[in-house]
Amino acid sequence: MTRVARIPADCFHPDLREAVSALPELDIFADLNRTREITRKMFAKMPRDEEPPPTVETVPAGEGRPAVTVRISRPPQQAGPLPGVLHIHGGGYVLGFAAMDDPFCRRIAREANCVVVSVDYRLAPEHPYPAGLEDCYAALEWMAANAAALGIDPKRLAVTGASAGGGLTVATALLARDRKGPALRLMAPLCPMLDNTNTTPSSYEILDRRFWNREFNEKAWQLYLGADKAPVPPYAVPAKAEDLSGLPATFTFVGGLDLFRDETINFVAGLAQAKVPVEFHLYPGCFHGFENMLPDCGISKKALSDYIAALRQALHG
């Protein structure tokens, strides 16, 4: 696809075309604090389902760091220790909060029969790398250390997230491997934000302001990495990881019209070359976050169903 300011309607998956035409253009970074405020107000107006709300815990994060808040979702009936899933929300490392994903986490808990711990990590630019990542890793260590009290089987742990949450998923798995931390059965970084260089073909293609585009991506990475000019480690930018061996089995997907298409493909290839079992889905005509923005469309339902099925298979066999 050539570079165009607005993606033509016939490029989208048929399930998405009608709904996409009504999507507004975004202006995320004109006033980041206002964008955050609008996001929270939208969440506050969302209808609540009848399921019990998640429980909230405070996790110690280590000397010199503030405690981390996590939200714990459980299936309706919990019998015996269940798998534990660390869920990391998206938002370009600069937006979002754990409560926003409560409905999705409850779905994971219900349909994959597991305990989901959603982490409210610190955001850039107020807290650039490594703050958010260390919060996620602290939550993972806490899950494993408190598995019995949480009703979690510490031998069946997974970490998952979409977009920036997908990047943090991979970074958390790298830390767990290199720090000899909790063993992971699966990681599921969905449409992950992995590469700050913006040099892949798809990073140049997506300029449409209705979706996460090149402009937004460049700004978000600048804010996340901060002003430090030291060499960027792979824990900050997972695309820089040269050794992917020893990472957990992986499930991931991305849309054909996603800015992150090619960096995801490159990552999947690297995993396969490192002998890491990986399942990958490329959904044609789908933009970044399609499964969350338009969850009632057929292709979105398929993508989320594929994801839940992969979680169930990995965690329950």
C-alpha angles and dihedrals in degrees: 000000000000122000111276131165091227123029111235115249094240091061092068126088109268091243091060105039100091095043094045091059090066097050115114126228115260129230101184101160101040085091112356095188091052090049089053091049092050091049092053093047091051090051092049090056095050115112114252121227123226096255118110112269118250120269117247124224135178116229123203109236103194137269115329095009128101119248118266124234117223131185118215122209122188135188117258092256119031116188116176127335113331132195116278123227123194107209120200118193124225131231108131091280087286106066139048140046135227097253090061089071097047095112091049093046091051089052091052091048092048101042099035092038096230143118112260121205111193115197124216097209125185117268135224143272090036089043111024125186128339095027099078094041093050089051090054093048091048089054091051092050090047091052092053095043093049097037096125094051091046094048090243129143102227090206091063107056129145136177124209143166143143132246108339085004086057091052090049089047091059093042091050090051090050090052092047090052096045097041091044089239131151115338114243125214093195144000121202112189104177118205086340127207100227112143128060095185096079090208102126119105092247091052088062095043101059111074098135109125093211087077141034100292142176095277093052092044095052092049094046093052091049090054095044096049094042128200097308108119095196117122109287112243123221090248086068096038109023092192086073093062107116096185115055095162116122094029117132125264108284139217119188143155138187137180124251090236095047121119086224095054098106098039088052091050090049090050093049090051090051092051092050091048089051089054093248111148106244135178115197133184124192109195111204120230094011125131130211112296094004092144091057100036095047104021095159095061116103097242091049091053090050093050093050092044090052089050095049091047091053091051092050093048094048096044101037103023 
